[in-house]
Amino acid sequence: MFEPRRMHPVAGLLSFLKQLKELLLPLLFFLFFGTGDSDLFDRIFYIGAAVVIFLLLIFGVLHWYRYTYRIEEGELRIEYGVLIRKKRFIPIERIQTIDVSAGIIQRIFGLVKLQVETAGGGMQAEAVLTAIKEEEANRLRELLSRSKNHQEDETETQQTKTTYQITTKELLVLASTSGGIGIVISGVLAFLSQFAEYLPFEKLYHTIEKYVSLSVLIYIIVLVATFLLIAWFVGILIMTLRYANFRVEKRDDELFITRGLIEKRQSTIPLTRIQAIRIGENLIRQPLGYSTVYIESAGGSLDKGEDFSTVLFPLVKKSAINHLLHQFVPDYQVPEINNHAPKHAKWRYMIRGVLPIIPLIPTIIVFSYYVSLWGYVGMILFPIGLLFGYSRFKVAGWKIDENQLTLQYRFFSKVTVLQYKKRIQSLDLKQSYFQRNKELGTVKTFIKSTMSGKGFEVKDLQISDCRVIWDWYKERGLKISEE
């Protein structure tokens, strides 16, 4: 592929829609609030909007025409730019992951989007081909993988074995217990913060009052409950569409992860690029015995949507994790954690659990003066904070098995991280003044994942345990910081 190639012309349309999406909110704002009562201003606004949209369409076409790509001299070379010509040469050995996805528009035209991510990552993928034929994407991925691994004589036929595919039951449990409801609620609250004064809440209340006699408090409770129920169902729908047809295949030393119903996504991750395995158990799934397993790879971008991580198993019984890891990434296994934070660290965890509540005390006191219910809310928050702190204390721990370090901690979700010594970029041992008096310390490891790296931290371990982890890692060098 030494000759420059262009993407499918649909890429111009996608570029136009992307630019239009970024201008949509300003256009709507001026449409509803900026026109005033002047017919002349309205006419100027509509003419200006039409000119802007036309220019965006021209820009999209030019962006497609000026964007070329090729593979030459061990590099993926991209040239682009409408007004200013830019060149980007990506050495193939720096490529970490190759993702292929297909949104609604791509699927209509039988196209896919290919993303190339490199070590260090960033807010966006290093290279994005928004619209190419699927055959072209597969050929590009094969060429990049072969060149990267120096396997020019490799045969094209590979034995493919499907080792994991999500079931309908698992998909429903995944969608029902996910944080999708939080995303929906955040979006609705953001909308209400902008347009609440234009929504007919009072008219709705009077309409309901004609048929059912409700107090204002009961009305608010019913409205909130209905809103939460709808948000829950919408969250279920979002997660179902995202993880439908989830499948993992292992081909030689690469993992192929496919997911999505409306937007189909496929990620390619070489086993050699895996930096750590992370296991998450949220507050709902943990009592049910379910977990989510993530891959922390050397390349990543915000486009992944999972904190720069890649989901390996979206929902799996905790008892089955080691069996699946043995099939996929046999270098990693989940051990039984038998080293925990010492008992005298318990109150430090519990105090940290209530610290976020302290700034709310004046507000609670003021509101409770007018509504006694707020006083009860304040009384409930403190035990909840103490309980969260205690649960974090019970979870905090570590384990060393030969070359693997396992760290376990909790913020809201319980997190277990499996890391190999050679994949840990640096390890910090920190000890504050108050920790020093209690012979405690904090251990934090860093891996090469995102642009600034990713860290995993366990607080208030026995200082002797911290020294054991230090001795285990010291051959690679250790940075110690004190607070």
N, C-alpha and C positions, 0 to 999 in steps of 0.2 A: 504494500500500500504506500508507494512512494509518491504517487500523484495526488495533489490536493483534491479533496472531495467536499461536496456540499451536502447539507442535510436535506430532507424532504421539504418542499415548499410550505407544508403545513407548519414548519418551524416559524415562518414569518407570521402566520396567524396566531400562534401561541405567544410569540414575543409581543404582538399587538395586544392580546388579551391580558398579558401580565402587566404591561404598562397601564392599560385602561383600568385594571383592578386597583392599582396604586392611586389612581386619580378619582376613583369612584366616590369616596367619602367627601372630598372637597367639592366635587360637582354636585352631589346631593345636598350638601350644606348650603351652597349658593342657590340651589334650586328652591329650597324650602324657606330659607331665612334671608337670603341676600338680594332677592329681586325687588322687594318693596312694592310700591304701587305705581311705579313708573313704567309705562309701556315701552319707552325708549330703552330703558335699562334692561327690560325683559328681552327686547329684540337684540340688543348688543350681547346679552348673556348667551342666548341660544345660538347666535351666529358664531361667537367666540368658542362655544363648546363644540360646535360642528367642525370648526377649523382645527381645534386641538385634536379631536378624534381622527380627523383625516390625516393630520401630521403624524399621529401615533401609528396609523396604518402604514404610511409611507416608511416610517422608521422601522417598523417590523419587517417589511419587505427588504429594505436595505440591510438590516441586521442579518437576515437569512442569506442574502446574496454575498455579503462580505465575510461570512463565517465559513472557514474551511478547516479541514483536519486531515492528518496523514500520520503514518508511522514511518520514521526514517532515522537511521543511525542509532537505534536503541532508544528512541524518544517518541512520545506522542506529541506531535507538533500542531498547535492550534493558532490560527490567525483570524482576528476579528476586529470589529470597530467600525462605526459609520463615519464619524468625523476624524477620529484619531485612530490610526492603524496600530493594533497591538499584536504582539506575538507571545505565545506561552509554550515553552518547551518543557515537557514533563519526562524526566528519565524513568524508564519503565521499572527499574529496580526500586523506585520510591513508591510505586503504586501498591496500595494496601488492599483495597476492596473495589470491586466493580459491581455496581447495582444497576439492575434493569427494571423499569416500571412502565406501566401503561395506564394513563388516565382515560377519561371518557373520550376526549377528542382523539387521542392516539389510537384507541381501540376502534373507533369508527373508520379510520383510514388504514387499519392494519399496521400501525407503527408502534414503536416503543421509545422510551427515554433511557439513555445510558448515562450513568454518573460514575466518574472516576475519583476516588479519594486517596490521598497520599498521607504519609506519616505526619503527625502533628495536627492534621485536620484544620477546621476553621468553621466559620459561620455557614459557609457554603462549600459544595463539592469543588474540587480543583478544576474539573472539566465536566461540562454537561452538554450532551447531544440530545436536544429536546425532541427530535422527530427523525428517526431513521427506521429502515426496515428491520424486522426481527432477525432475518437472516444476516443482515449486515452487523447487527449488534452481537449476535452469537459468534460471527467470524472475528470481529474486533476483540471480543472477550477471550476467544481462543488464542489469537495472535499475541495479545498482551500477556496472557498467562504463560504461554510457551516461552516467549522471549524472556520473561521475568525469571523463569525457572531454568533457563538454558536447556530446554528440551526440544530442540528443533526436529529431532527424528521420532518424536512421539507419535504413535498412531492415533488416528482420529476416533477410533472406537474405544469407548471407556465403559467399564462395567458399572452400571448405576444400581444402587440399592436404596430403596426408600426405607429409612429406619424410623421415621416418626411422621405421623399425620394426625392432626387434631380431629377428634370425633365430634359428632353433633352435641353430645352431652357436655363434653369439655368446653365446647364453644359457648354454649348457653351459660354454663357456670362462670366461665371467664368474663363474658359480657355483663352478667348480673353482679359480679363482685369486683368489677374494675372501678377505676376512678373517673370513668367517663361522665358520671353525674356531676362531678366537680367542674369539668370543662364546660358542660352545658350551663350550670348555674353561674359560673363566672361570665360566660358570654351574655346571658340574660341580664345579669346585674349591670354589666357594662352598658347594655342597651338602655336599661331603665334609668341609669344615671344621666343619660343624655336626653331621653324622651319621656320621662315619667310625667312631666307636667302636661303633656299632650294626650296621655292615656285616660280614658273615661272611667276611673275607678269609682268615683262617686255615683255616676249614672248606673254602673253595674250593681253597686250596693243597693240603690233604690229599686232597681228592677227585681233583684232577688227578694228584697223585703216585701214586695207586693204578694209574693207567693209563699215565702217562708219567713217567719218572724225570728230574726237573729240579732243578737247584740253585736256591737262593733268588734268586741274581742273574739267572739265565736266566728264572725265573718273573716277576721284576719287569720285565725287558726285554720279555717277551712280553705282559705285562699292559698296559704303557705303550703298546706298538706297537698292540695291539688297540684300546685306548682312543682313540688318535690317529686310527686308521683310521675308527672309528665316528663320532668327532667331525667328521672331514672329510666323511663322507657326510651327516651331519645338517646341517652347514654348507652343503653343496651344495643340499640340499632347501630350507633356509630362503631362500637367495638366489634359487633358482628360483621359489619361490612369490612372492617379493617383486617380482621383475622380469619375470615372465611377462607376455606381451602388452604389453610396453613400446612406446609409440608417442608420437610428437611431431607435433603439427599446428600450423601457423602460419595464423592467421586475422587478416588485416589486420595490426595492430600488437600482437597478443597471441600468446603461446605456450600451447598446451594440451598438457600432459604427462599421459599415462595409463599406469598400471602396475598389476600385481597380479593374482593368480589367485583366492585366497580373499578377500583384502581388496582391493577395487578402489579405487584412488586417482586423482584427477584434479586437477592444479594448473593454475591460470591465472596467467600472469605477463606483465604488459605489458612490451614492449621498453624503454619509457622508464624502468622501475624497475630495470633491470639495472645493478649497480654494478661488476661485474668478472666475468671468466671465469677459472675455475681448472681446470687440467689436472693430474691426478694419475696417476703411474705407480708402482705398487708394485714390490717387488723381484722378483716373479714375472712380472708383465705387461711390465715394461720390456724384458727380453731378447727377449720374443715380439713386441715392437712394438705392444702394445696400451695404450690409455689410457682414463681415465674423465674426462669433461668435466662440470664443475659450473657452475651459475649462482649468483653471489652477488647476491642481490636486497636491496632496502632493507627488506623485511619478512621476518621469520623467527621461528620458535619451535622449542622443543626437540622438538615433535611431529614435525618433519620427519625426525629421526633421522639426518641426515647433517651434523652439526656446523652446523646452521642453514642449510645449503646445499640446493640443488635439483639433482638429477642431470639433466643435459641429454642426454648420451649415456653410458649405463652402460658400454659397451665399444665402442671404435672403434679402427681402425688409425690410428696417429699420422700416417701419410701422407695420410689422408682427412679429417683434422680441419678444415683450411682450407676444403676444398670444402663440408663440412657447415655450418661457421660462416658461409660466404658465403650459404647458403640461409636460415639462421635469423637470425643476428645479424651482418649484413654489416659493421657498424662495427668488428668485432674480427677480427684475423688473427694467426696465430702466426708470428713472425719467426725468422730464424736468429740465435741468440745468438752475438755475436762479441766481447762485452766480459765477461771473466771475472775472478775474483779473481787478484791477482798471485801470482807464484811464491813470494815470501817470506812469504805468508800460509799456505802449505801446512802448516807445522809447528804453527801455531795450531789449525788444523782437526784435525790428527791428535792433538794433545794433548787437545783437548776430546773426541775419540772414546774415549780411555782413562780419562778422569776418572771416569765412573760405575763403573769396575772397581776403582779404588783402595780404596773402602770395603770391598770384598769380600775383599781380600787376607788379613786376619787370619782370617776364616772359612775360606778355602781352605787356609791353612796348618794350622789345627787339624784339619780333616777329612782332609787329606792325610797327617797323622801316623798316622791309623787306617786310612785307605783310600788307597792310593797313586794310585788313579784320579783323585782330586780334584786331585792335583798336576799331572797332565796337562791336566785341565780348565782350571786356572789358566794353564798355559802357552799354551793355545789362545786364551783370552779376550783376551790382549793383542794378538796379531796381528789378531784380528777387530776389536777397537776401533780399531786403527790403520788397517785397511782401510776401515772405515766413515767415519772422519775424512777419509781421502784421497778417498773417493767423494763426500763432501759438498763438498770443495774443488774437485773437477773439475766439479761441477754448478753451483756458485755463479756467477751472472752477471746481466747486465741488457742492455736494449736500448731505445732511444728511437726511435720512428717517428712523426714529426710530433706528434700529440696523444696517442699511446699509449705507456705505459711498461710494459715487460715485465720482471718479476723472476723469477729462477729460483733455487731452492735445494732442499735435501734435509734431512729428518730421517731417516726410514726411506724413505718414498716420495719420489720426485722430484716437485716441484711447480713448475708454470709458471703465473704469474698475469698476465693481461692487464688493464690498467687505463687508463681515459681520464682525462686531467687534470681535467676538470670533475667527475668522479665521486670523486676522491680528496679526502677530508675534511681530512686533514692529513698532513704528511710530516715525519718526525723524522730528523735527522742526528746520530748519537751517536759520540763518540770517547773511549775510555778512555785512561788514562795509558799503558798498554802499547801500545795502538793508535797513539797519538800518536808514540811512538818509532819505529814502523815505517811511519809515514805511511799508516795504514789508518783506515777508518771503517766505520760500520754505517748502512744506510739502512732505514727502516721506514715503510711507508705504512699509512694507516687509511682504511677505507671505512665508509659507513653500512649496516650489515647487521643486527647483533643489538642488544640493549639497550645494550651497552657498545661497540659497534663491533667491527670485525674488522681485524687487522693482518697484514701480510706483511713479512718481514724478511730481508735478505741481509747477512751479517756479513763483515767484513774485506775490503771492497773498497778499491781504491786511493783515497786521499783526493781526488785530482784527479777521479776518476770520480764520487765523491759530490758534488763541487762542480758537475759538469756536470748531474747530476740536480736539484740545488738550483736552478741557474740556469734550468733548464727549467720548474720548478714555481713559482719565486719570485713570479710575478705573482699567484698565489693566496695567497701568504703562507706562511711556513715557521717551524716551531717547532724550535729547535736545543737539544739537551740534551747535556751532557757528563757522563761518568762517570769 
